[in-house]
Amino acid sequence: MRERKRIKSQAKVCLKKHWAIFAAACLIAAFLGAEFSTSLGFSSVQSLGAAVPGSGFKTQVTENSWEGILATIAEHDLQAGRDAAAQAQQAAVDAAEEGDPAFGRTRGVLSELVNQISSGSIVVTAVAAAASITGSKNGGIALLVVLFAAGLAVYWFFVQNLFPVAMRRVFLEGMLYDRVTPQRFLFLLRVRRWRRAAWVMFVKYGAYLLWSLTVVGAVVKHYSYFLVPYIVAENPDLTARQAITLSRRMMRGHKWECFVFELTFLGWDLLGALTLGLFDVLFTNPYKVACFTRYYAQLRAEALQNDLPDARLLRDTYLYKKAPADAIAKKYSDVIRVMNTPDREPARLTGWRGFLADDFGILLFAREQERAAEAQRADEVRLHALMDDVEGTAYPVRLYPLPEEERQKLVESLNYMRRYSVWSLAAVFLSLSVFGWLWEVGLHLVSTGQLVNRGVLHGPWLPIYGTGAVLMLTVFYRLRRRPALSFFATILLCGVLEYGTSLVLELATGGTKWWDYSGYFLNLNGRICAEGLLVFGVGGLAVVYVLAPLLDEALARVNRKKMMAVCSVAAVVFLCDAVWSQFEPNTGRGVTDIEPPAPVSRSAAD
């Protein structure tokens, strides 16, 4: 009793420190179907209401559902399935067009994808492709079923089967260390043992399935194999036999104890049931795993103390105690050197120059000392992820018995935290404006077959792209260390910028439109749409972490005076074009002749 209270107390402290990543790990496991799937009951309230008369929810399998369309194909032919899918697609489009315009379903990639999935057309396409391979309709259906089953098997083996191990690695590192990053979910990939770990878990499930054919075996072996995912998370180099045998030996004499320990969570489970699993997601699931991770650590210590056979295979010492300073110094000498290097800037920039540099990443004058400081910053960025290891706040990956791949990413080697000079920002603006023009012209050429000068200006540039790039590099300078937050901030920025530009252009030109997203899925007044914003979000990450650093790196090797001359000439030409376009904007066919989205043909439905 006292031991359980101690374990739970330690687990609560650990959970409080790492609640976000622990809860996220359990939620991901639930969504993947690896563990805790019953905790998602709160997200299925609507489907539960379908069975309650008068609830207002209606869900039924009709001839136009996926199942109905597949049955239609089996009973009749592919054309009948196409007709049924066309009817379902037309009904969905009509319903969307009669409702909120923001949910348009007539234009764009997202609209087409939503229509294909919701109508079942994707099933018809898949069956048709399979039938063309087999030479018959029934053979095509059979092939589709086989491929689907094979896909599910691969998904189970490499995702559902493996994720519990990756999740427990995160919990194990969280026992001792203050910082556990989402990168630690990729632990098995880094040590290149993900296939071996998947095989061990597969053998464990297979053995348990065979034992489940007996009434007693199902209960006993549940606890005999209880520690396998924890053992594999600590040492994924073990064979299936070693991991399973070690779990059996460690659990000998502890099965009843583990069973009673599980019973102590019944109250939390009841609270989770009353909240349709919501409380499980927020607290109970991560709390349970944190407790049993501590329980595993206790049994592991006992096994080593009692010199249990094969217990020495659990050799990840630094999961349970901090690494000594001499071991850290030997493996992290390059990181320590960077950490101990004094700031080579003679003095911190102050005043408005310091404000621009520290808050927006802008250097007005790239002096020699400032360039040296940027080189130092590049080293810091490259080794930043390993500094926590040196300080003892994160697991020391370089001391793991199996060598992990070095955390060397392109964006790190390019120093994405660099500060940009005014001339570099000007080059980024002009380059991205030209790229945006090429992108828009290319898209229009592919979709219509017409080569058209897109944009308000007459020259080969779209300043909205360049402006967005410069704003991302400056306004979001402090967010660069957090790519996920930077992604959503980019979407917000681009949405505001595109919407505002569209509105200003229409007001300034008496209602002329240069783009209209009406009919796109999730659009706002036709000025912005989800599809475009997602592209901008991904493109923004590419600009901030790859393209802009590459361009700045290339400019650093160019003669400074020549670079300034070229940028100055290009800027003057651009400004002249901008002034001229204020009086004579670029208009005409393919530019401002925005037509309302064409209605979906009813011929197939009729």
Buried (B, 14 or more C-beta within 10 A) or exposed (E): EEEBEEBBEBBEEBBEBBBEBBBBBBBBBBEBBBBBBEBBBBBEEEEEBEEEEEEEEEEEEEBBBBEBBBBBBEEEEBEBBBBBBBBBBBBBBBEBBEEEEBBBBBBBEBBBEBBBEBBBBBBBBBBBEBBEEBEEBEEBBBBBEEEEEEEEEEEBBEBBBBBBBBBBBBBBBBBBBEBBBEEBBBBBEBBEBBEBBBBBBBBBBEBBEEBEEEEEBEBBBBBBBBBBBBBBBBBBBBEBEBBBBBBBBBBEEBBEBBEEBBEEBEEBBEBBBEBBBBBBBBBBBBBBBBBBBBBBBBBBEBBBEEEBEBBEBBEBEBBBEEBEEEBBEEBBEEBBEBBEEEEBBEEEBEEEEEEBBBEBBBBBEBEEEBEEBBEBBBBBBBBBBBBBBBEBEBBBBBBBEEEBEEBEEEBBEBBBBBBBBBBBBBBBBBBBBBBBBBBBBEEBBEEEEEEBBBBBBBBBBBBBBBBBBBBBBBBBBBBBEEEEEBBEBBBEBBBEBBBEBBEEBBEEBEEBBBBBBBBBBBBBEBBBBBBBBBBBBEBBBEBBBBBBBEBBBEBBEEEEEEBBEBBEEBBEEBEEBBEBBEEEBBEEEBBBEEEEBEEBEEEEBE
